[in-house]
Amino acid sequence: MKIKGVHCKSCKMLIEDVLSDINVKLISWKLNGNEATIQVDGNSSFEEIKKLIESEGDYKVEK
Ligand SMILES: [Cu+2]
C-alpha cells in the first residue's frame, strides 16, 4: 500500500508503532519523495490499517 504525506524518520516510527499495536509486521519500506510504499504482513484488513494510519496525522493511505 502507499502512504502519502510521509516526510521524515518519525513518520516511519509512528507508522511502525501503529502497525505493531495491531500485530502487523512491516515487511518493506520504500520512500520516494513524500510517499512511502510499504508491504505488510498480518491479519488486519487494508481498511483497518488505513483508518489507523490516517488517524495519526495528515496521511493518505492507498492500495
Ligand atoms: Cu515526519
N, CA, C, O and the ligand as a Tripos MOL2 file, in Angstrom:
@<TRIPOS>MOLECULE
protein
  253   251    64     0     0
PROTEIN
NO_CHARGES

@<TRIPOS>ATOM
      1 N           0.8370   -1.1910    0.0000 N.3       1 MET1
      2 CA          0.0000    0.0000    0.0000 C.3       1 MET1
      3 C           0.8770    1.2480    0.0000 C.2       1 MET1
      4 O           2.0690    1.1810    0.3000 O.2       1 MET1
      5 N           0.2880    2.3630   -0.3320 N.am      2 LYS2
      6 CA          1.0380    3.6140   -0.3940 C.3       2 LYS2
      7 C           0.5500    4.5740    0.6830 C.2       2 LYS2
      8 O          -0.6410    4.6630    0.9820 O.2       2 LYS2
      9 N           1.5020    5.2790    1.2450 N.am      3 ILE3
     10 CA          1.1540    6.2850    2.2430 C.3       3 ILE3
     11 C           1.7190    7.6270    1.7960 C.2       3 ILE3
     12 O           2.9320    7.8030    1.6840 O.2       3 ILE3
     13 N           0.8300    8.5510    1.5480 N.am      4 LYS4
     14 CA          1.2720    9.8900    1.1630 C.3       4 LYS4
     15 C           1.3740   10.7770    2.3980 C.2       4 LYS4
     16 O           0.6100   10.6340    3.3530 O.2       4 LYS4
     17 N           2.3350   11.6940    2.3580 N.am      5 GLY5
     18 CA          2.4910   12.6410    3.4600 C.3       5 GLY5
     19 C           3.5580   12.2260    4.4470 C.2       5 GLY5
     20 O           3.6360   12.7540    5.5560 O.2       5 GLY5
     21 N           4.3850   11.2710    4.0320 N.am      6 VAL6
     22 CA          5.4740   10.8020    4.8850 C.3       6 VAL6
     23 C           6.7180   11.6130    4.5340 C.2       6 VAL6
     24 O           7.0970   11.6910    3.3650 O.2       6 VAL6
     25 N           7.3460   12.2070    5.5200 N.am      7 HIS7
     26 CA          8.4840   13.0540    5.1770 C.3       7 HIS7
     27 C           9.7100   12.8860    6.0690 C.2       7 HIS7
     28 O          10.7440   13.4920    5.7890 O.2       7 HIS7
     29 N           9.6350   12.1100    7.1010 N.am      8 CYS8
     30 CA         10.8190   12.0010    7.9540 C.3       8 CYS8
     31 C          10.8300   10.6760    8.7220 C.2       8 CYS8
     32 O           9.9200    9.8540    8.6130 O.2       8 CYS8
     33 N          11.8960   10.5100    9.5010 N.am      9 LYS9
     34 CA         12.0530    9.2740   10.2530 C.3       9 LYS9
     35 C          10.9710    9.0810   11.3000 C.2       9 LYS9
     36 O          10.5630    7.9530   11.5760 O.2       9 LYS9
     37 N          10.5030   10.1780   11.8850 N.am     10 SER10
     38 CA          9.4970    9.9880   12.9290 C.3      10 SER10
     39 C           8.1660    9.5530   12.3510 C.2      10 SER10
     40 O           7.3800    8.8900   13.0280 O.2      10 SER10
     41 N           7.9020    9.9260   11.0840 N.am     11 CYS11
     42 CA          6.7020    9.3960   10.4140 C.3      11 CYS11
     43 C           6.8040    7.8730   10.3440 C.2      11 CYS11
     44 O           5.8360    7.1640   10.6210 O.2      11 CYS11
     45 N           7.9660    7.3840    9.9750 N.am     12 LYS12
     46 CA          8.1510    5.9510    9.8540 C.3      12 LYS12
     47 C           7.9520    5.2670   11.2090 C.2      12 LYS12
     48 O           7.2830    4.2390   11.3070 O.2      12 LYS12
     49 N           8.5480    5.8580   12.2510 N.am     13 MET13
     50 CA          8.4160    5.2710   13.5790 C.3      13 MET13
     51 C           6.9680    5.2500   14.0510 C.2      13 MET13
     52 O           6.5040    4.2920   14.6690 O.2      13 MET13
     53 N           6.2680    6.3420   13.7390 N.am     14 LEU14
     54 CA          4.8540    6.4430   14.1020 C.3      14 LEU14
     55 C           4.0490    5.3260   13.4270 C.2      14 LEU14
     56 O           3.2200    4.6680   14.0550 O.2      14 LEU14
     57 N           4.3120    5.1350   12.1490 N.am     15 ILE15
     58 CA          3.5850    4.1250   11.3900 C.3      15 ILE15
     59 C           3.9450    2.7180   11.8840 C.2      15 ILE15
     60 O           3.0820    1.8450   11.9770 O.2      15 ILE15
     61 N           5.2220    2.5120   12.1970 N.am     16 GLU16
     62 CA          5.6380    1.2220   12.7570 C.3      16 GLU16
     63 C           4.9200    0.9330   14.0760 C.2      16 GLU16
     64 O           4.5090   -0.1970   14.3390 O.2      16 GLU16
     65 N           4.7800    1.9670   14.8910 N.am     17 ASP17
     66 CA          4.0780    1.8160   16.1740 C.3      17 ASP17
     67 C           2.6180    1.4200   15.9650 C.2      17 ASP17
     68 O           2.0970    0.5190   16.6230 O.2      17 ASP17
     69 N           1.9830    2.1130   15.0400 N.am     18 VAL18
     70 CA          0.5780    1.8290   14.7470 C.3      18 VAL18
     71 C           0.4130    0.3780   14.3110 C.2      18 VAL18
     72 O          -0.4940   -0.3220   14.7600 O.2      18 VAL18
     73 N           1.3120   -0.0600   13.4250 N.am     19 LEU19
     74 CA          1.2270   -1.4250   12.9100 C.3      19 LEU19
     75 C           1.5020   -2.4540   14.0050 C.2      19 LEU19
     76 O           0.8200   -3.4760   14.0860 O.2      19 LEU19
     77 N           2.4930   -2.1840   14.8400 N.am     20 SER20
     78 CA          2.8170   -3.1790   15.8710 C.3      20 SER20
     79 C           1.7040   -3.2870   16.9060 C.2      20 SER20
     80 O           1.5130   -4.3430   17.5080 O.2      20 SER20
     81 N           0.9730   -2.2000   17.1140 N.am     21 ASP21
     82 CA         -0.1750   -2.2370   18.0360 C.3      21 ASP21
     83 C          -1.2350   -3.2320   17.5830 C.2      21 ASP21
     84 O          -1.9440   -3.8050   18.4100 O.2      21 ASP21
     85 N          -1.3450   -3.4380   16.2850 N.am     22 ILE22
     86 CA         -2.3510   -4.3720   15.7780 C.3      22 ILE22
     87 C          -1.7000   -5.6460   15.2290 C.2      22 ILE22
     88 O          -2.3120   -6.3960   14.4690 O.2      22 ILE22
     89 N          -0.4380   -5.8700   15.6360 N.am     23 ASN23
     90 CA          0.2630   -7.0990   15.2570 C.3      23 ASN23
     91 C           0.4790   -7.2740   13.7670 C.2      23 ASN23
     92 O           0.4470   -8.3890   13.2460 O.2      23 ASN23
     93 N           0.6980   -6.1620   13.0920 N.am     24 VAL24
     94 CA          1.0050   -6.2260   11.6650 C.3      24 VAL24
     95 C           2.4960   -5.9570   11.5070 C.2      24 VAL24
     96 O           3.0410   -5.0230   12.0960 O.2      24 VAL24
     97 N           3.1350   -6.7840   10.7080 N.am     25 LYS25
     98 CA          4.5710   -6.6730   10.5250 C.3      25 LYS25
     99 C           4.8840   -5.8670    9.2700 C.2      25 LYS25
    100 O           4.2890   -6.0760    8.2120 O.2      25 LYS25
    101 N           5.8230   -4.9480    9.4090 N.am     26 LEU26
    102 CA          6.2620   -4.1730    8.2550 C.3      26 LEU26
    103 C           7.3460   -4.9590    7.5200 C.2      26 LEU26
    104 O           8.4400   -5.1600    8.0470 O.2      26 LEU26
    105 N           7.0400   -5.3950    6.3160 N.am     27 ILE27
    106 CA          7.9610   -6.2300    5.5430 C.3      27 ILE27
    107 C           8.9460   -5.3770    4.7420 C.2      27 ILE27
    108 O          10.1440   -5.6570    4.7040 O.2      27 ILE27
    109 N           8.4240   -4.3480    4.1140 N.am     28 SER28
    110 CA          9.3370   -3.4700    3.3790 C.3      28 SER28
    111 C           8.8460   -2.0350    3.4110 C.2      28 SER28
    112 O           7.6590   -1.7550    3.5780 O.2      28 SER28
    113 N           9.7870   -1.1540    3.2470 N.am     29 TRP29
    114 CA          9.5260    0.2870    3.3270 C.3      29 TRP29
    115 C          10.3650    0.9640    2.2650 C.2      29 TRP29
    116 O          11.5930    0.8800    2.2770 O.2      29 TRP29
    117 N           9.6900    1.6350    1.3450 N.am     30 LYS30
    118 CA         10.4060    2.3660    0.3100 C.3      30 LYS30
    119 C           9.8760    3.7910    0.2880 C.2      30 LYS30
    120 O           8.6730    4.0140    0.1560 O.2      30 LYS30
    121 N          10.7660    4.7370    0.4180 N.am     31 LEU31
    122 CA         10.3240    6.1270    0.4420 C.3      31 LEU31
    123 C          10.7510    6.8260   -0.8450 C.2      31 LEU31
    124 O          11.9210    6.8050   -1.2250 O.2      31 LEU31
    125 N           9.7810    7.4410   -1.5000 N.am     32 ASN32
    126 CA         10.0540    8.1710   -2.7230 C.3      32 ASN32
    127 C           9.3800    9.5360   -2.5950 C.2      32 ASN32
    128 O           8.1570    9.6420   -2.6760 O.2      32 ASN32
    129 N          10.1860   10.5750   -2.3960 N.am     33 GLY33
    130 CA          9.6100   11.8840   -2.1210 C.3      33 GLY33
    131 C           8.8960   11.8180   -0.7830 C.2      33 GLY33
    132 O           9.4880   11.4430    0.2280 O.2      33 GLY33
    133 N           7.6290   12.1800   -0.7810 N.am     34 ASN34
    134 CA          6.8930   12.0890    0.4880 C.3      34 ASN34
    135 C           5.8690   10.9490    0.4560 C.2      34 ASN34
    136 O           4.8740   10.9540    1.1810 O.2      34 ASN34
    137 N           6.1490    9.9850   -0.4030 N.am     35 GLU35
    138 CA          5.2580    8.8380   -0.4960 C.3      35 GLU35
    139 C           5.9990    7.5510   -0.1530 C.2      35 GLU35
    140 O           6.9980    7.2030   -0.7830 O.2      35 GLU35
    141 N           5.4980    6.8630    0.8430 N.am     36 ALA36
    142 CA          6.0920    5.5870    1.2300 C.3      36 ALA36
    143 C           5.2850    4.4580    0.6170 C.2      36 ALA36
    144 O           4.0540    4.4740    0.6300 O.2      36 ALA36
    145 N           5.9970    3.4830    0.0830 N.am     37 THR37
    146 CA          5.3480    2.2600   -0.3840 C.3      37 THR37
    147 C           5.7290    1.1620    0.5910 C.2      37 THR37
    148 O           6.9110    0.8810    0.7900 O.2      37 THR37
    149 N           4.7330    0.5440    1.1930 N.am     38 ILE38
    150 CA          5.0340   -0.4650    2.2060 C.3      38 ILE38
    151 C           4.3660   -1.7960    1.8830 C.2      38 ILE38
    152 O           3.3390   -1.8750    1.2080 O.2      38 ILE38
    153 N           5.0090   -2.8300    2.4040 N.am     39 GLN39
    154 CA          4.4140   -4.1670    2.3600 C.3      39 GLN39
    155 C           4.2770   -4.6170    3.7960 C.2      39 GLN39
    156 O           5.1980   -4.4730    4.6010 O.2      39 GLN39
    157 N           3.1190   -5.1620    4.1060 N.am     40 VAL40
    158 CA          2.8870   -5.6030    5.4770 C.3      40 VAL40
    159 C           2.3830   -7.0330    5.5100 C.2      40 VAL40
    160 O           1.8760   -7.5690    4.5250 O.2      40 VAL40
    161 N           2.5410   -7.6240    6.6760 N.am     41 ASP41
    162 CA          2.0790   -8.9860    6.8720 C.3      41 ASP41
    163 C           1.2870   -9.0480    8.1740 C.2      41 ASP41
    164 O           1.7800   -8.6640    9.2340 O.2      41 ASP41
    165 N           0.0660   -9.5340    8.0780 N.am     42 GLY42
    166 CA         -0.7540   -9.6310    9.2730 C.3      42 GLY42
    167 C          -2.1950   -9.8700    8.8990 C.2      42 GLY42
    168 O          -2.5370   -9.9710    7.7210 O.2      42 GLY42
    169 N          -3.0390   -9.9600    9.9070 N.am     43 ASN43
    170 CA         -4.4410  -10.3020    9.6520 C.3      43 ASN43
    171 C          -5.3810   -9.1070    9.5520 C.2      43 ASN43
    172 O          -6.5840   -9.2670    9.3420 O.2      43 ASN43
    173 N          -4.8200   -7.9030    9.7060 N.am     44 SER44
    174 CA         -5.6950   -6.7400    9.6520 C.3      44 SER44
    175 C          -6.0310   -6.3890    8.2160 C.2      44 SER44
    176 O          -5.2210   -6.5760    7.3080 O.2      44 SER44
    177 N          -7.2300   -5.8800    8.0240 N.am     45 SER45
    178 CA         -7.6500   -5.5170    6.6710 C.3      45 SER45
    179 C          -7.0180   -4.1960    6.2560 C.2      45 SER45
    180 O          -6.5840   -3.3980    7.0870 O.2      45 SER45
    181 N          -6.9810   -3.9940    4.9560 N.am     46 PHE46
    182 CA         -6.4750   -2.7250    4.4300 C.3      46 PHE46
    183 C          -7.2350   -1.5590    5.0430 C.2      46 PHE46
    184 O          -6.6340   -0.5660    5.4520 O.2      46 PHE46
    185 N          -8.5590   -1.6790    5.1060 N.am     47 GLU47
    186 CA         -9.3810   -0.5850    5.6280 C.3      47 GLU47
    187 C          -9.0380   -0.2410    7.0710 C.2      47 GLU47
    188 O          -9.0300    0.9270    7.4630 O.2      47 GLU47
    189 N          -8.7550   -1.2760    7.8520 N.am     48 GLU48
    190 CA         -8.4140   -1.0500    9.2570 C.3      48 GLU48
    191 C          -7.0810   -0.3150    9.3800 C.2      48 GLU48
    192 O          -6.9420    0.6330   10.1530 O.2      48 GLU48
    193 N          -6.1100   -0.7760    8.6010 N.am     49 ILE49
    194 CA         -4.7840   -0.1550    8.6280 C.3      49 ILE49
    195 C          -4.8690    1.2920    8.1430 C.2      49 ILE49
    196 O          -4.2910    2.2040    8.7350 O.2      49 ILE49
    197 N          -5.5980    1.4700    7.0620 N.am     50 LYS50
    198 CA         -5.7820    2.8170    6.5050 C.3      50 LYS50
    199 C          -6.3650    3.7740    7.5520 C.2      50 LYS50
    200 O          -5.8720    4.8860    7.7400 O.2      50 LYS50
    201 N          -7.4120    3.3200    8.2180 N.am     51 LYS51
    202 CA         -8.0810    4.1580    9.2040 C.3      51 LYS51
    203 C          -7.1330    4.5460   10.3400 C.2      51 LYS51
    204 O          -7.0990    5.7010   10.7650 O.2      51 LYS51
    205 N          -6.3750    3.5810   10.8190 N.am     52 LEU52
    206 CA         -5.4670    3.8360   11.9340 C.3      52 LEU52
    207 C          -4.3390    4.7880   11.5430 C.2      52 LEU52
    208 O          -4.0250    5.7240   12.2780 O.2      52 LEU52
    209 N          -3.7370    4.5430   10.3860 N.am     53 ILE53
    210 CA         -2.6200    5.4050    9.9780 C.3      53 ILE53
    211 C          -3.1210    6.8230    9.7050 C.2      53 ILE53
    212 O          -2.4750    7.7970   10.0920 O.2      53 ILE53
    213 N          -4.2540    6.9350    9.0480 N.am     54 GLU54
    214 CA         -4.7630    8.2680    8.7250 C.3      54 GLU54
    215 C          -5.1930    9.0260    9.9710 C.2      54 GLU54
    216 O          -5.2090   10.2570    9.9790 O.2      54 GLU54
    217 N          -5.5420    8.2930   11.0260 N.am     55 SER55
    218 CA         -5.9360    8.9730   12.2670 C.3      55 SER55
    219 C          -4.7290    9.5230   13.0190 C.2      55 SER55
    220 O          -4.8830   10.2950   13.9660 O.2      55 SER55
    221 N          -3.5240    9.1240   12.5970 N.am     56 GLU56
    222 CA         -2.2970    9.5690   13.2780 C.3      56 GLU56
    223 C          -1.7910   10.9170   12.7730 C.2      56 GLU56
    224 O          -0.9420   11.5370   13.4120 O.2      56 GLU56
    225 N          -2.2910   11.3620   11.6600 N.am     57 GLY57
    226 CA         -1.7890   12.6270   11.1320 C.3      57 GLY57
    227 C          -2.2880   12.8720    9.7360 C.2      57 GLY57
    228 O          -3.2990   12.3140    9.3070 O.2      57 GLY57
    229 N          -1.5670   13.7120    9.0360 N.am     58 ASP58
    230 CA         -2.0040   14.1350    7.7180 C.3      58 ASP58
    231 C          -1.5080   13.1550    6.6510 C.2      58 ASP58
    232 O          -0.7580   13.5240    5.7470 O.2      58 ASP58
    233 N          -1.9360   11.9200    6.7760 N.am     59 TYR59
    234 CA         -1.5110   10.8870    5.8370 C.3      59 TYR59
    235 C          -2.6740   10.4540    4.9630 C.2      59 TYR59
    236 O          -3.8430   10.5770    5.3300 O.2      59 TYR59
    237 N          -2.3180    9.9500    3.8100 N.am     60 LYS60
    238 CA         -3.3290    9.4130    2.9080 C.3      60 LYS60
    239 C          -2.8580    8.0240    2.4930 C.2      60 LYS60
    240 O          -1.7960    7.8740    1.8890 O.2      60 LYS60
    241 N          -3.6480    7.0190    2.8170 N.am     61 VAL61
    242 CA         -3.2630    5.6380    2.5170 C.3      61 VAL61
    243 C          -4.0660    5.1200    1.3370 C.2      61 VAL61
    244 O          -5.2920    5.2160    1.2960 O.2      61 VAL61
    245 N          -3.3370    4.5710    0.3830 N.am     62 GLU62
    246 CA         -3.9900    3.9970   -0.8090 C.3      62 GLU62
    247 C          -3.4700    2.6000   -1.0590 C.2      62 GLU62
    248 O          -2.3840    2.2240   -0.6180 O.2      62 GLU62
    249 N          -4.2790    1.8400   -1.7840 N.am     63 LYS63
    250 CA         -3.8580    0.4750   -2.1220 C.3      63 LYS63
    251 C          -2.7500    0.4810   -3.1490 C.2      63 LYS63
    252 O          -2.2740   -0.5810   -3.5500 O.2      63 LYS63
    253 CU          7.5260   13.1230    9.5490 Cu       64 CU64
@<TRIPOS>BOND
     1     1     2 1
     2     2     3 1
     3     3     4 2
     4     3     5 am
     5     5     6 1
     6     6     7 1
     7     7     8 2
     8     7     9 am
     9     9    10 1
    10    10    11 1
    11    11    12 2
    12    11    13 am
    13    13    14 1
    14    14    15 1
    15    15    16 2
    16    15    17 am
    17    17    18 1
    18    18    19 1
    19    19    20 2
    20    19    21 am
    21    21    22 1
    22    22    23 1
    23    23    24 2
    24    23    25 am
    25    25    26 1
    26    26    27 1
    27    27    28 2
    28    27    29 am
    29    29    30 1
    30    30    31 1
    31    31    32 2
    32    31    33 am
    33    33    34 1
    34    34    35 1
    35    35    36 2
    36    35    37 am
    37    37    38 1
    38    38    39 1
    39    39    40 2
    40    39    41 am
    41    41    42 1
    42    42    43 1
    43    43    44 2
    44    43    45 am
    45    45    46 1
    46    46    47 1
    47    47    48 2
    48    47    49 am
    49    49    50 1
    50    50    51 1
    51    51    52 2
    52    51    53 am
    53    53    54 1
    54    54    55 1
    55    55    56 2
    56    55    57 am
    57    57    58 1
    58    58    59 1
    59    59    60 2
    60    59    61 am
    61    61    62 1
    62    62    63 1
    63    63    64 2
    64    63    65 am
    65    65    66 1
    66    66    67 1
    67    67    68 2
    68    67    69 am
    69    69    70 1
    70    70    71 1
    71    71    72 2
    72    71    73 am
    73    73    74 1
    74    74    75 1
    75    75    76 2
    76    75    77 am
    77    77    78 1
    78    78    79 1
    79    79    80 2
    80    79    81 am
    81    81    82 1
    82    82    83 1
    83    83    84 2
    84    83    85 am
    85    85    86 1
    86    86    87 1
    87    87    88 2
    88    87    89 am
    89    89    90 1
    90    90    91 1
    91    91    92 2
    92    91    93 am
    93    93    94 1
    94    94    95 1
    95    95    96 2
    96    95    97 am
    97    97    98 1
    98    98    99 1
    99    99   100 2
   100    99   101 am
   101   101   102 1
   102   102   103 1
   103   103   104 2
   104   103   105 am
   105   105   106 1
   106   106   107 1
   107   107   108 2
   108   107   109 am
   109   109   110 1
   110   110   111 1
   111   111   112 2
   112   111   113 am
   113   113   114 1
   114   114   115 1
   115   115   116 2
   116   115   117 am
   117   117   118 1
   118   118   119 1
   119   119   120 2
   120   119   121 am
   121   121   122 1
   122   122   123 1
   123   123   124 2
   124   123   125 am
   125   125   126 1
   126   126   127 1
   127   127   128 2
   128   127   129 am
   129   129   130 1
   130   130   131 1
   131   131   132 2
   132   131   133 am
   133   133   134 1
   134   134   135 1
   135   135   136 2
   136   135   137 am
   137   137   138 1
   138   138   139 1
   139   139   140 2
   140   139   141 am
   141   141   142 1
   142   142   143 1
   143   143   144 2
   144   143   145 am
   145   145   146 1
   146   146   147 1
   147   147   148 2
   148   147   149 am
   149   149   150 1
   150   150   151 1
   151   151   152 2
   152   151   153 am
   153   153   154 1
   154   154   155 1
   155   155   156 2
   156   155   157 am
   157   157   158 1
   158   158   159 1
   159   159   160 2
   160   159   161 am
   161   161   162 1
   162   162   163 1
   163   163   164 2
   164   163   165 am
   165   165   166 1
   166   166   167 1
   167   167   168 2
   168   167   169 am
   169   169   170 1
   170   170   171 1
   171   171   172 2
   172   171   173 am
   173   173   174 1
   174   174   175 1
   175   175   176 2
   176   175   177 am
   177   177   178 1
   178   178   179 1
   179   179   180 2
   180   179   181 am
   181   181   182 1
   182   182   183 1
   183   183   184 2
   184   183   185 am
   185   185   186 1
   186   186   187 1
   187   187   188 2
   188   187   189 am
   189   189   190 1
   190   190   191 1
   191   191   192 2
   192   191   193 am
   193   193   194 1
   194   194   195 1
   195   195   196 2
   196   195   197 am
   197   197   198 1
   198   198   199 1
   199   199   200 2
   200   199   201 am
   201   201   202 1
   202   202   203 1
   203   203   204 2
   204   203   205 am
   205   205   206 1
   206   206   207 1
   207   207   208 2
   208   207   209 am
   209   209   210 1
   210   210   211 1
   211   211   212 2
   212   211   213 am
   213   213   214 1
   214   214   215 1
   215   215   216 2
   216   215   217 am
   217   217   218 1
   218   218   219 1
   219   219   220 2
   220   219   221 am
   221   221   222 1
   222   222   223 1
   223   223   224 2
   224   223   225 am
   225   225   226 1
   226   226   227 1
   227   227   228 2
   228   227   229 am
   229   229   230 1
   230   230   231 1
   231   231   232 2
   232   231   233 am
   233   233   234 1
   234   234   235 1
   235   235   236 2
   236   235   237 am
   237   237   238 1
   238   238   239 1
   239   239   240 2
   240   239   241 am
   241   241   242 1
   242   242   243 1
   243   243   244 2
   244   243   245 am
   245   245   246 1
   246   246   247 1
   247   247   248 2
   248   247   249 am
   249   249   250 1
   250   250   251 1
   251   251   252 2
@<TRIPOS>SUBSTRUCTURE
     1 MET1         2 RESIDUE 1 A MET
     2 LYS2         6 RESIDUE 1 A LYS
     3 ILE3        10 RESIDUE 1 A ILE
     4 LYS4        14 RESIDUE 1 A LYS
     5 GLY5        18 RESIDUE 1 A GLY
     6 VAL6        22 RESIDUE 1 A VAL
     7 HIS7        26 RESIDUE 1 A HIS
     8 CYS8        30 RESIDUE 1 A CYS
     9 LYS9        34 RESIDUE 1 A LYS
    10 SER10       38 RESIDUE 1 A SER
    11 CYS11       42 RESIDUE 1 A CYS
    12 LYS12       46 RESIDUE 1 A LYS
    13 MET13       50 RESIDUE 1 A MET
    14 LEU14       54 RESIDUE 1 A LEU
    15 ILE15       58 RESIDUE 1 A ILE
    16 GLU16       62 RESIDUE 1 A GLU
    17 ASP17       66 RESIDUE 1 A ASP
    18 VAL18       70 RESIDUE 1 A VAL
    19 LEU19       74 RESIDUE 1 A LEU
    20 SER20       78 RESIDUE 1 A SER
    21 ASP21       82 RESIDUE 1 A ASP
    22 ILE22       86 RESIDUE 1 A ILE
    23 ASN23       90 RESIDUE 1 A ASN
    24 VAL24       94 RESIDUE 1 A VAL
    25 LYS25       98 RESIDUE 1 A LYS
    26 LEU26      102 RESIDUE 1 A LEU
    27 ILE27      106 RESIDUE 1 A ILE
    28 SER28      110 RESIDUE 1 A SER
    29 TRP29      114 RESIDUE 1 A TRP
    30 LYS30      118 RESIDUE 1 A LYS
    31 LEU31      122 RESIDUE 1 A LEU
    32 ASN32      126 RESIDUE 1 A ASN
    33 GLY33      130 RESIDUE 1 A GLY
    34 ASN34      134 RESIDUE 1 A ASN
    35 GLU35      138 RESIDUE 1 A GLU
    36 ALA36      142 RESIDUE 1 A ALA
    37 THR37      146 RESIDUE 1 A THR
    38 ILE38      150 RESIDUE 1 A ILE
    39 GLN39      154 RESIDUE 1 A GLN
    40 VAL40      158 RESIDUE 1 A VAL
    41 ASP41      162 RESIDUE 1 A ASP
    42 GLY42      166 RESIDUE 1 A GLY
    43 ASN43      170 RESIDUE 1 A ASN
    44 SER44      174 RESIDUE 1 A SER
    45 SER45      178 RESIDUE 1 A SER
    46 PHE46      182 RESIDUE 1 A PHE
    47 GLU47      186 RESIDUE 1 A GLU
    48 GLU48      190 RESIDUE 1 A GLU
    49 ILE49      194 RESIDUE 1 A ILE
    50 LYS50      198 RESIDUE 1 A LYS
    51 LYS51      202 RESIDUE 1 A LYS
    52 LEU52      206 RESIDUE 1 A LEU
    53 ILE53      210 RESIDUE 1 A ILE
    54 GLU54      214 RESIDUE 1 A GLU
    55 SER55      218 RESIDUE 1 A SER
    56 GLU56      222 RESIDUE 1 A GLU
    57 GLY57      226 RESIDUE 1 A GLY
    58 ASP58      230 RESIDUE 1 A ASP
    59 TYR59      234 RESIDUE 1 A TYR
    60 LYS60      238 RESIDUE 1 A LYS
    61 VAL61      242 RESIDUE 1 A VAL
    62 GLU62      246 RESIDUE 1 A GLU
    63 LYS63      250 RESIDUE 1 A LYS
    64 CU64       253 GROUP 0 **** ****
